């Protein structure tokens, strides 16, 4: 699913209006009807107190149309028109007049703080004040109104995007590979007090980039995308840098096994992992690799990890280092179809030398995680020598050590994108909506996963899964995208079985199902 900036969404609307064809007021009606349908599926009674706050632009028009639809269902909402300007958009004004003329909906104007209504915990508050076109801070009584709407325990629903939350990307029309023309996000400077805190956000046709960042979670709440039937030709052809990975994008990548295949068909992975006190990371990554379908796995381990590996995972072959406590050298990496380095390896100087040798000599696809990344962060010139399409899987702190600090998630995304382009690598930044950036400047945010996956060893499982796919000769792009998606999906299965609070990394492995 594409994530489009505001300007492109407006173009999508205009293209649909011209080529469907459909009048803009009817497209607004279609959008409002989707919000209405969502609302009615969850509304168990008509005895509800709905208060809809409408601005004077098209977002307000959506709210006014929703109010009319609710009225004819038997739910009588209260509508409050926020008069921060004396000019209404044409479609908003048409819906204002229709609501006034066709219904007996109570309607009130808000010109100042004196006009604020009382909100109580039994109300359902609908925010249709500003919408996604906002590119400046909200001030005056409109800002105070949003603060007033937040200061209660009512259920809060935002139409399209919570008012006060910016959704701005500046988009250039040059090549996506041109690092000087990557989309840029203005940082949010609005006080959190003046951003609507939604329990539910209903976005039209596309998710918003703002939904992907942790600092916005308190405002966005649970979000859903409502398909309002924007023209398929435009959606198919419009260029964007940002995508949201859904099942229909990820699962077609997964290949079916053929009847006469054998273990050699599915590759031979080398996993360099483990050090004294960190054998568990090697075990988890190795098991996840095998569960994801690799034909053969060799785990290169320090001597004191051999017995635990053989007992825990007899399916894995082993290559034993001369050192008891850490990895120092490997005789030959040529036989392997993919190499993974990092889970639990530590940062011993000999281990760093081994990692440097692998980076310099490997012709196979690489995935680097954990201490491999920490070693590189202490040797930043090594980034320039990484083989093309090497996959790095940092968590936010590892990313910061590798590439530097940023002020917010918007800036971090742009830095991540720049580093993928500059070094021709794939960066998998782990977290909710794990972000994967590619050398062409595109970014894919993941749709699977849950907070229960914030547990020790979860990242080692992901490394093993990606390594497995690389060894099976998926392209690095496919392996990153599919591995992250399947990792999150397994986490969702595990959460259903044991609950988010009780999950451990082995539950994720047990839930891998291909």
C-alpha positions in Angstrom: 0.0 0.0 0.0 1.4 3.4 -1.0 1.8 6.2 1.6 1.3 9.5 -0.3 2.1 13.0 0.8 -0.7 15.5 1.0 0.0 17.0 -2.4 -0.3 13.6 -4.1 -3.5 12.8 -2.2 -5.0 16.0 -3.5 -3.9 15.0 -7.0 -5.6 11.6 -6.5 -8.8 13.3 -5.5 -8.6 15.6 -8.6 -7.8 12.7 -10.9 -10.7 10.7 -9.6 -13.1 13.7 -9.9 -12.1 14.2 -13.5 -11.7 10.6 -14.7 -14.3 8.6 -12.9 -16.0 11.1 -13.3 -17.5 12.2 -10.0 -18.4 15.5 -8.5 -16.2 16.6 -5.6 -19.2 16.9 -3.3 -20.1 13.3 -4.2 -16.6 12.1 -3.5 -16.9 13.8 -0.1 -20.2 12.0 0.4 -18.5 8.7 -0.4 -15.8 9.4 2.1 -18.3 10.3 4.8 -20.3 7.2 4.1 -17.3 5.1 4.9 -16.8 6.8 8.2 -20.6 6.3 8.9 -20.3 2.6 8.0 -17.3 2.2 10.4 -19.2 4.0 13.1 -22.4 2.0 12.8 -20.6 -1.4 12.9 -19.4 -0.5 16.3 -22.4 1.4 17.7 -24.5 -1.0 19.7 -27.3 1.5 20.5 -28.8 4.7 19.1 -28.8 6.1 22.6 -25.4 7.7 22.2 -24.1 11.2 22.7 -22.2 12.2 19.5 -20.5 15.6 19.3 -19.0 16.4 16.0 -16.5 19.3 15.7 -16.2 20.6 12.2 -13.8 23.1 10.7 -14.6 25.2 7.6 -12.6 23.2 5.1 -13.2 19.8 3.5 -12.4 17.9 6.7 -15.3 19.8 8.2 -17.4 18.9 5.2 -16.8 15.2 6.0 -18.0 15.8 9.5 -21.1 17.6 8.4 -22.0 14.8 6.0 -21.5 12.2 8.7 -23.8 14.2 11.0 -26.6 14.1 8.4 -26.2 10.3 7.8 -26.3 9.7 11.6 -29.4 11.8 11.9 -31.3 9.8 9.3 -30.3 6.6 11.2 -31.9 7.9 14.4 -28.8 9.0 16.1 -29.1 12.8 16.7 -25.6 14.3 16.9 -24.6 17.7 18.1 -22.6 19.7 15.6 -20.2 22.4 16.5 -18.7 24.6 13.7 -15.3 26.0 14.6 -15.3 29.5 13.1 -11.6 30.2 12.9 -12.2 31.9 9.6 -15.3 33.5 7.9 -14.7 31.5 4.7 -15.9 27.9 4.1 -14.8 25.6 1.3 -17.4 25.1 -1.3 -18.1 21.5 -0.5 -18.1 22.2 3.3 -20.7 25.0 2.8 -22.9 22.7 0.7 -22.9 20.1 3.4 -23.5 22.7 6.0 -26.6 23.9 4.1 -27.8 20.3 3.5 -27.6 19.5 7.2 -29.4 22.7 8.2 -32.1 22.3 5.6 -32.7 18.6 5.6 -32.4 17.7 9.3 -33.1 19.0 12.7 -29.6 18.4 13.9 -28.6 20.8 16.8 -25.9 23.1 15.4 -23.7 25.6 17.2 -21.0 28.0 16.3 -17.7 28.3 18.2 -16.1 31.7 17.9 -14.3 31.8 21.2 -13.6 29.8 24.4 -16.9 31.0 25.8 -18.7 28.8 23.2 -16.9 25.5 24.2 -19.5 22.8 25.1 -19.2 20.6 28.2 -17.7 17.2 27.3 -18.3 14.2 29.6 -17.0 10.6 29.6 -20.2 9.2 28.0 -19.7 11.4 24.8 -18.3 10.3 21.5 -16.2 13.2 20.2 -15.5 13.4 16.4 -12.7 15.6 15.2 -13.3 17.0 11.7 -11.6 20.4 12.4 -8.4 20.7 10.3 -7.6 17.5 8.4 -4.3 16.6 6.7 -3.5 19.9 4.9 -2.3 21.6 8.0 1.2 23.0 7.7 1.4 25.4 10.6 0.8 25.5 14.4 -2.8 25.9 15.6 -3.2 29.0 17.7 -5.9 31.0 19.5 -9.2 29.5 20.6 -9.0 26.6 18.1 -5.9 25.4 19.9 -7.6 25.8 23.3 -10.6 23.9 21.9 -8.5 20.9 21.1 -7.0 21.0 24.6 -10.5 21.1 25.9 -11.6 18.1 23.9 -8.6 16.2 25.2 -9.2 16.9 28.8 -11.8 14.2 29.4 -12.4 10.5 29.1 -14.8 10.6 26.2 -14.2 8.3 23.2 -12.4 10.4 20.6 -12.4 9.7 16.8 -10.4 11.7 14.2 -11.5 11.8 10.6 -8.5 11.4 8.3 -5.8 12.7 10.7 -6.0 14.2 14.3 -6.3 17.9 14.1 -2.9 19.6 15.0 -0.8 16.7 13.8 1.2 17.6 10.8 1.4 15.4 7.7 3.8 17.3 5.5 6.2 15.9 2.9 7.8 18.0 0.3 8.1 16.0 -2.8 10.3 16.6 -5.8 9.7 15.2 -9.2 13.2 14.1 -10.0 14.5 10.5 -9.8 13.9 8.6 -6.6 17.6 7.7 -6.6 18.6 11.4 -6.5 19.5 11.9 -2.8 19.1 15.7 -3.2 15.4 15.1 -4.1 14.3 12.7 -1.4 11.0 13.6 0.3 11.5 15.7 3.4 9.3 15.9 6.4 8.9 19.1 8.4 9.3 18.4 12.1 6.3 18.8 14.3 6.6 21.9 16.5 3.0 22.0 17.8 2.6 21.7 21.5 1.2 18.3 22.4 -1.5 19.9 24.3 -3.0 21.3 21.1 -3.0 18.1 19.1 -6.2 16.1 19.2 -5.6 12.8 21.1 -7.7 10.2 19.1 -8.6 6.8 20.3 -9.4 6.0 16.7 -8.2 7.6 13.5 -10.0 6.9 10.2 -7.7 7.7 7.3 -9.0 7.9 3.7 -7.5 5.5 1.1 -3.9 5.7 2.4 -2.2 5.6 5.7 -0.4 8.8 6.7 3.4 8.9 7.2 2.8 10.4 10.6 1.1 7.2 11.7 4.4 5.3 11.5 6.3 7.2 14.2 6.3 6.5 17.9 6.0 10.1 19.1 2.6 10.3 17.3 1.0 7.2 18.9 -0.6 9.1 21.7 -2.5 11.2 19.1 -3.3 8.7 16.4 -4.5 5.8 18.6 -5.7 2.8 16.6 -5.9 3.7 13.0 -7.7 2.2 10.0 -7.6 3.0 6.3 -11.0 3.4 4.7 -11.1 2.7 0.9 -13.0 5.6 -0.7 -12.5 4.4 -4.3 -9.9 6.8 -5.5 -9.1 6.1 -9.1 -7.0 2.9 -9.5 -5.1 4.2 -12.5 -3.7 7.1 -10.5 -2.9 4.9 -7.5 -1.1 2.4 -9.7 1.0 5.0 -11.5 1.8 7.6 -8.9 5.4 7.5 -7.6 6.1 7.6 -3.9 9.0 6.9 -1.6 7.0 5.3 1.2 5.0 2.2 1.4 3.0 0.1 4.0 3.7 -3.6 3.7 0.4 -5.5 3.7 -0.3 -9.2 3.2 -1.1 -8.9 -0.5 2.3 -7.3 -1.0 4.4 -9.7 1.1 2.9 -13.1 0.8 3.2 -13.4 -3.1 7.0 -13.2 -2.6 6.9 -16.5 -0.7 7.7 -19.5 -2.9 6.1 -22.9 -2.8 8.3 -25.9 -2.6 8.4 -28.2 -5.5 7.9 -32.0 -5.3 11.4 -33.0 -6.3 13.3 -30.4 -4.4 15.9 -31.4 -1.8 17.8 -29.7 1.0 20.4 -28.4 -1.4 17.6 -26.6 -3.3 17.1 -24.4 -0.2 20.6 -23.2 0.4 23.3 -23.4 3.0 23.4 -20.6 5.6 26.4 -19.7 7.7 25.5 -18.1 11.1 28.4 -16.5 13.0 27.1 -16.0 16.5 27.6 -16.4 20.2 30.2 -15.6 22.8 30.7 -16.3 26.5 27.4 -15.5 28.3 25.5 -14.9 25.0 25.1 -18.4 23.6 21.3 -18.0 23.8 21.4 -15.5 20.9 23.1 -18.0 18.7 20.5 -20.7 19.6 17.6 -18.5 18.9 18.9 -17.2 15.5 19.8 -20.7 14.4 16.4 -22.2 15.3 14.6 -19.3 13.5 16.8 -19.8 10.5 15.9 -23.5 10.2 12.2 -22.9 10.9 12.1 -20.4 8.0 13.0 -23.1 5.6 16.7 -23.1 4.9 18.1 -26.4 3.6 21.3 -26.5 5.6 22.6 -24.3 8.5 26.1 -24.2 9.8 26.5 -22.2 13.0 30.1 -21.0 13.6 30.5 -20.8 17.4 33.1 -20.5 20.2 33.9 -23.9 21.8 31.8 -23.4 24.9 28.7 -23.0 22.7 29.0 -26.3 21.0 27.3 -28.5 23.6 24.3 -26.2 24.1 23.8 -26.0 20.3 24.0 -29.8 19.8 21.6 -30.4 22.6 19.1 -27.6 21.8 19.2 -27.9 18.0 20.6 -31.1 16.6 19.4 -30.1 13.1 22.1 -27.4 12.9 25.6 -28.3 11.8 28.5 -26.6 13.6 31.8 -25.0 12.9 33.8 -24.6 16.1 36.2 -21.7 16.7 39.6 -22.2 18.3 38.5 -19.9 21.1 36.5 -21.1 24.0 34.7 -17.8 24.5 34.4 -15.9 21.2 34.6 -16.1 17.4 38.0 -15.4 15.9 38.4 -17.0 12.5 36.6 -19.2 9.9 38.5 -21.4 7.5 36.3 -21.0 4.4 33.2 -19.0 3.7 32.9 -20.0 0.0 30.5 -23.0 0.4 27.7 -20.9 1.9 24.9 -19.2 0.0 24.4 -16.5 2.6 26.1 -15.3 5.8 24.7 -13.8 9.0 26.9 -12.3 11.6 26.1 -10.7 14.9 23.8 -12.3 17.4 25.7 -12.5 20.7 29.2 -12.3 19.2 30.5 -9.6 21.5 33.0 -7.0 20.6 36.4 -8.7 21.2 39.2 -7.4 19.0 39.6 -10.8 17.3 35.9 -10.9 16.6 36.1 -7.5 15.0 39.0 -8.7 12.8 36.9 -11.7 11.7 33.9 -9.4 10.8 36.2 -7.2 8.8 37.5 -10.2 6.9 34.0 -11.4 6.1 33.0 -7.9 4.9 36.0 -7.8 2.6 35.8 -11.3 1.2 32.1 -12.2 1.0 30.5 -12.5 -2.3 27.3 -14.0 -0.8 24.5 -11.9 0.6 25.1 -10.7 4.2 22.8 -9.8 7.1 24.5 -8.0 10.0 22.9 -7.6 13.4 23.6 -6.8 17.1 27.3 -6.7 18.0 28.3 -6.8 14.4 26.7 -3.4 14.1 28.3 -2.2 17.3 31.7 -3.2 16.0 31.0 -1.3 12.7 29.8 1.8 14.7 33.3 1.8 16.3 34.9 1.5 12.8 32.7 3.7 10.7 34.9 3.6 7.6 33.9 -0.1 7.2 30.4 1.1 6.0 32.0 2.1 2.7 33.2 -1.5 2.2 30.0 -3.3 2.8 29.0 -5.4 -0.2 26.1 -4.0 -2.2 22.6 -4.8 -0.6 24.1 -5.9 2.7 21.2 -6.0 5.2 21.7 -4.2 8.5 19.1 -4.8 11.2 19.6 -2.2 14.0 17.3 -1.3 16.8 17.1 2.5 17.4 20.1 2.7 19.7 22.2 0.7 17.4 21.1 2.9 14.5 22.1 6.0 16.5 25.5 4.6 17.2 26.0 3.7 13.5 24.7 6.9 11.9 24.3 9.6 14.5 21.6 11.2 16.6 18.5 12.9 15.2 15.8 15.1 16.9 12.8 13.0 15.9 11.5 10.1 13.9 11.0 12.2 10.8 14.7 13.2 10.7 15.7 9.7 11.6 13.8 8.3 8.6 15.5 10.8 6.2 18.9 9.9 7.7 18.1 6.2 7.3 17.0 6.7 3.7 20.2 8.7 3.0 22.5 6.0 4.5 20.8 3.3 2.4 21.3 5.3 -0.8 24.9 6.5 0.1 26.2 3.0 1.0 23.9 1.0 -1.3 22.7 -1.1 1.7 19.3 -2.2 3.1 18.6 -0.9 6.6 15.9 -2.6 8.7 15.2 -0.3 11.6 13.4 -2.4 14.1 10.4 -1.3 16.1 6.6 -0.9 15.7 6.1 -0.6 11.9 9.7 -1.6 11.3 11.1 0.6 8.6 13.1 -0.9 5.7 15.0 1.5 3.5 16.5 0.4 0.2 19.3 1.8 -2.0 16.7 3.4 -4.4 15.5 5.6 -1.5 12.2 3.8 -0.9 11.0 2.8 2.5 8.6 0.1 3.5 6.9 0.2 6.9 5.7 -3.1 8.3 2.1 -3.9 9.2 2.5 -7.0 11.4 3.8 -7.3 15.0 2.8 -6.2 18.4 4.2 -4.9 21.7 4.8 -8.4 23.0 7.7 -8.7 20.6 9.6 -6.1 22.7 11.5 -8.9 24.4 15.0 -10.2 24.6 16.0 -12.3 21.6 13.3 -11.1 19.2 15.9 -9.4 17.1 18.0 -12.6 17.0 15.0 -14.4 15.6 14.6 -11.8 12.9 18.2 -12.2 11.9 17.8 -15.9 11.6 14.7 -15.6 9.5 16.3 -13.1 7.1 19.4 -15.2 6.8 17.3 -18.2 5.9 15.6 -16.4 3.1 18.9 -15.1 1.8 20.3 -18.6 1.8 17.2 -19.8 -0.2 18.2 -17.3 -2.8 15.5 -14.7 -2.3 16.9 -11.3 -3.3 18.1 -9.2 -0.4 15.1 -6.9 -1.1 12.7 -9.8 -0.9 14.4 -11.3 2.1 14.2 -8.1 4.1 10.6 -7.4 3.2 9.3 -10.9 3.6 11.4 -11.7 6.7 10.2 -8.6 8.6 6.6 -9.3 7.6 6.7 -13.0 8.6 8.5 -12.2 11.9 5.7 -9.8 12.8 3.1 -12.3 11.7 4.6 -15.0 13.9 4.7 -12.5 16.8 1.0 -11.9 16.3 0.2 -15.6 16.3 2.3 -16.0 19.5 0.5 -13.1 21.2 -2.9 -14.8 20.5 -1.6 -18.0 22.1 0.2 -16.7 25.2 -0.6 -13.0 25.4 1.6 -10.0 24.8 2.9 -9.7 28.4 4.0 -13.4 28.5 5.7 -13.7 25.1 9.3 -14.7 24.9 11.4 -15.0 21.7 10.9 -18.8 21.5 7.2 -18.2 21.2 7.8 -16.3 18.0 9.9 -19.1 16.6 7.2 -21.7 17.5 4.7 -19.6 15.6 6.7 -19.3 12.4 4.3 -20.9 9.8 5.1 -20.8 6.1 
